[in-house]
Amino acid sequence: MKYESTRGKTARVTAAEAIKMGIAPDGGLFVPEKKIGLTPEQLSSLQALSYQERAREVLRLFLADFTDEEITRCVYGAYSPDKFESPEIAPVVKLAGQVYLLELWHGPTCAFKDMALQMLPLLLTTSTRKTGENAEIAVLVATSGDTGKAALEGFRDVPGTRIIVFYPDEGVSQIQERQMITQEGNNVHVVAVKGNFDDAQNGVKSIFGNAGFARDLAHHGMKLSSANSINWGRLVPQIIYYISAYLELLNNGEIKEKEPVNVVVPTGNFGNILAAYYAREMGLPFKTLICAANTNNVLTDFINTGLYDRNRAFHKTISPSMDILISSNLERLLYEVTGHAAPQVDDWMAQLRETGRYQVDSQTLAIIREVFWSDFATDQETMETIRDTYQACGYLLDTHTAVGKRVYDKYVAATGDRSTTVIASTASPFKFASSVATAVLGADAVRGRDEFALLDLLSATCGIPVPGGLQDLGSKPVRHLRKVERDGMAAVVRELLGIG
Ligand SMILES: *Cc1c(COP(=O)(O)O)cnc(C)c1O
């Protein structure tokens, strides 16, 4: 089983090569050349297994060129008890009625990115070795907040790798920023970029697209790779938890075999919900995939009209990890729903680059709308949802998960569909303490306190301990203070990697 580029101008490669390269040389994203399915028997055989054992079986299907021993090492290295505070790794928790939360934030940085980024460094170094590559891997990351910290934790002190993370100086929360600028490790760099996430991501993409830069790096025995969700090695670990969530519902008698389940995903770069789509394609009985956006609702408009148009105001919201106007992974969905029509995808992506927009044909839109439903939530709706959910269920939602819950409520109101539903819970409420505390306790209780003090206040109010990854943040020494203009990113990478 090989991987091919969504733009069709790259020869097929093995999984190891796809992961090592991150992005295809033609600018496209790697996807499996053919559909990978799970038979009902295979699915039932996973039911009694642990999260790690399920992960092993799923990875075996997608990483056909990896040995069992390599896969086992990656899985147990990533999902170990010293990294994840929950032994179930991704527990499924009942919210109310037939609505469940898939808690994806029990890893070291308290957001769902850990689910993939604890494994990616292992997949990447294994891939490098397997393909006979001797170069040191330099990982460049653009982050809207959570990816950066999760990638830093994943790659810190991993031999043969270095990592540079760029974050938008005004686009991340105080806690997210502090998590990154206090990062320890002998191979890590963190740089603030003046601009928003799309600026940081475009800067990284243009470094990747620069052939001269790659040549200079090669002279110094280095090679670029990406930890952003354009890397297939980020996506494949995410497929696992959707399969596992379904099996947990079955195990607990919450659903019957083959019973349809809706999945709600708070979405930014379209990576997480795309993993749910791949799980659905594998044969999981997922009914509707509900794409929940904040007021940067470019995806909602796309799913409802077929027009993707990034020419719009960029909003800073209280769910900053979803403040994105270019959802890179949508390219993979377009490739799948058009039956691997690379020239068509290539053309849409060219239009996006040149005009900031493209319109898909009505047939493609119809296929997308059979699977996806989308709406968005404003900041005010998000705050109300955090408050109401806490009052009604005693459960604290983070701002991103609250967007998911609110959009789910809109879905039920619009469709009347009350099928069993899993909402992907993408961050610990403590990670966005100031918004969550304001929603639950009111503005007066929060005024004058910084986010670190609010962690303790929130903990005391709700009787939940502050997660390990967020403790003592306020007193950790700051180690990274660099800030650059958008057009200074390439120069700073050269300097940090010592290639002049
Ligand atoms: C990254 C992130 C998202 C968005 O996920 P995508 O895969 O980019 O769609 C949602 N919530 C949180 C907390 C995140 O960190």
The ligand as an SDF file (V2000), in Angstrom:
LIG
                    3D

 15 15  0  0  0  0  0  0  0  0999 V2000
   -6.0620   22.2850   16.8030 C   0  0  0  0  0  0  0  0  0  0  0  0
   -7.2810   22.3880   17.6250 C   0  0  0  0  0  0  0  0  0  0  0  0
   -8.5550   22.3440   17.0330 C   0  0  0  0  0  0  0  0  0  0  0  0
   -8.7530   22.2610   15.5310 C   0  0  0  0  0  0  0  0  0  0  0  0
   -8.3390   21.0210   15.0170 O   0  0  0  0  0  0  0  0  0  0  0  0
   -8.0600   20.8470   13.4560 P   0  0  0  0  0  0  0  0  0  0  0  0
   -7.4870   19.4880   13.3040 O   0  0  0  0  0  0  0  0  0  0  0  0
   -7.0790   21.9290   13.1000 O   0  0  0  0  0  0  0  0  0  0  0  0
   -9.3390   21.0290   12.7480 O   0  0  0  0  0  0  0  0  0  0  0  0
   -9.6480   22.3750   17.8670 C   0  0  0  0  0  0  0  0  0  0  0  0
   -9.5250   22.4860   19.2100 N   0  0  0  0  0  0  0  0  0  0  0  0
   -8.3190   22.5390   19.8040 C   0  0  0  0  0  0  0  0  0  0  0  0
   -8.2400   22.6760   21.2800 C   0  0  0  0  0  0  0  0  0  0  0  0
   -7.1540   22.4790   19.0440 C   0  0  0  0  0  0  0  0  0  0  0  0
   -5.9620   22.5290   19.6420 O   0  0  0  0  0  0  0  0  0  0  0  0
  1  2  1  0
  2  3  1  0
  2 14  2  0
  3  4  1  0
  3 10  2  0
  4  5  1  0
  5  6  1  0
  6  7  2  0
  6  8  1  0
  6  9  1  0
 10 11  1  0
 11 12  2  0
 12 13  1  0
 12 14  1  0
 14 15  1  0
M  END
$$$$
